[in-house]
Amino acid sequence: MSLQNTPSANRLHIALFGRRNSGKSSLVNALTGQETALVSDIPGTTTDPVSKAMEVHGLGPCVFIDTPGFDDEGTLGEMRVQRTLQTLERTDMALLLCEPGDGRDERQWMEQLKAKQIPVILLLNKVDARPEADRLVRELTEACGQPVLPVSARERIGLEAIRLALLEKLPEDFGQQSLTGSLVREGDVVMLVMPQDIQAPKGRLILPQVQTLRELLDKRCLPVCCTTDQMGAMLASLACPPQLIITDSQVFPIVYQQKPAESLLTSFSVLMAGYKGDIRAFVEGAAAIDSLTPQSRVLIAEACAHAPLTEDIGRVKIPRLLRKRIGESLHIDWVAGSDFPTDLSSYDLVIHCGACMFNRKYVLNRLESCQQQRVPITNYGITIAHLSGILDKIVY
């Protein structure tokens, strides 16, 4: 997909970490060729992570993230450092800017990045203004146990070396995920059932629908689209049943009743579960629904931070289905956007949205957090399929 229409969540997320005034913002500007980040000699100028999307030759669509210095101080400084730590959750690759010294801070951050399985490239910025830059590079390389690249954002020194290092450390499987996987092949007719309700803004389709449609076209499938009330007419117009029907999860029961026996069935949310996370873990997590009691606690996590809608799937529809099954006293909490509890021990189940606004790294980190705390996690579409009694009759 081109730079103009590649969603941020599908881009390679490259974050810059370092101390205050190490030149992170200047380097982001140099790498992107734009004045993306505010630059100042005053330490602590960057107070929140700043992102810039661009195309990098060989890497494709990327997002560069400028973060506050990890040595910030004071009450506000601690909050900024926390924002920097949160950035780790969505980082695919890291550029760590080093400063002269014993490398202790750099080694601590390298350990955190390694724990998150994030490839890291070490840099010494401002070499144009450092009289003994070569010696500093050697000392930092020895102290950190990894090569340090000399760069200068101001003089644009070493930018190509950074690109080549990113290419060398790029995870082999990055960008290899497919929404539809082996469910379809060239020439297959695929029906997309897409209710156009208040969650689909007028004149636009929601992101999962757009991404799925684009992938089907790229695979040279024959996609046809309809709303739920036109599904019967669409099926009647086809010479043969579609190979696959992809629906909005909210109308799973209606679509299942109408689908031809020969057609496979799934939903946009279920496809997203596999595209962004671990589909097997989400399916296994759905089994926990059967063990819930009226005293259980459920956390519903929404990637979008939009204002709740009248018939919002996460705040209204799924809670209604759960309480109908479990009991009205079932306790349900909600979080949105980047908010997600560190301690999940009080919950019996986490139900996550399709996460079309998050990158895969972010979702996998949330999944890992749940698994480490032995809290089952599933997603919206799989939850609705389970509660509708058709989870074993859909594909993913």
Sequence and secondary structure as in RCSB ss.txt:
>XXXX:A:sequence
MSLQNTPSANRLHIALFGRRNSGKSSLVNALTGQETALVSDIPGTTTDPVSKAMEVHGLGPCVFIDTPGFDDEGT
LGEMRVQRTLQTLERTDMALLLCEPGDGRDERQWMEQLKAKQIPVILLLNKVDARPEADRLVRELTEACGQPVLP
VSARERIGLEAIRLALLEKLPEDFGQQSLTGSLVREGDVVMLVMPQDIQAPKGRLILPQVQTLRELLDKRCLPVC
CTTDQMGAMLASLACPPQLIITDSQVFPIVYQQKPAESLLTSFSVLMAGYKGDIRAFVEGAAAIDSLTPQSRVLI
AEACAHAPLTEDIGRVKIPRLLRKRIGESLHIDWVAGSDFPTDLSSYDLVIHCGACMFNRKYVLNRLESCQQQRV
PITNYGITIAHLSGILDKIVY
>XXXX:A:secstr
  TTT  GGGSEEEEEEESTTSSHHHHHHHHHTS  S   SSTT   S EEEEEEETTTEEEEEEE   TT  HH
HHHHHHHHHHHHGGG SEEEEE  SS  HHHHHHHHHHHHTT  EEEEE  GGG TTHHHHHHHHHHHHTS EEE
 BTTTTBSHHHHHHHHHHHS TTTT   SSTTS  TT EEEEE    TTS TT   HHHHHHHHHHHHTT EEEE
E GGGHHHHHHHSSS  SEEEE GGGHHHHHHHS TTSEEEEHHHHHHHHHS HHHHHHHHGGGGG  TT EEEE
EES      TT IIIIIHHHHHHHHH TT EEEEEETT   S  TT SEEEE   TTS HHHHHHHHHHHHHTT 
 EEEHHHHHHHHTT GGGS  
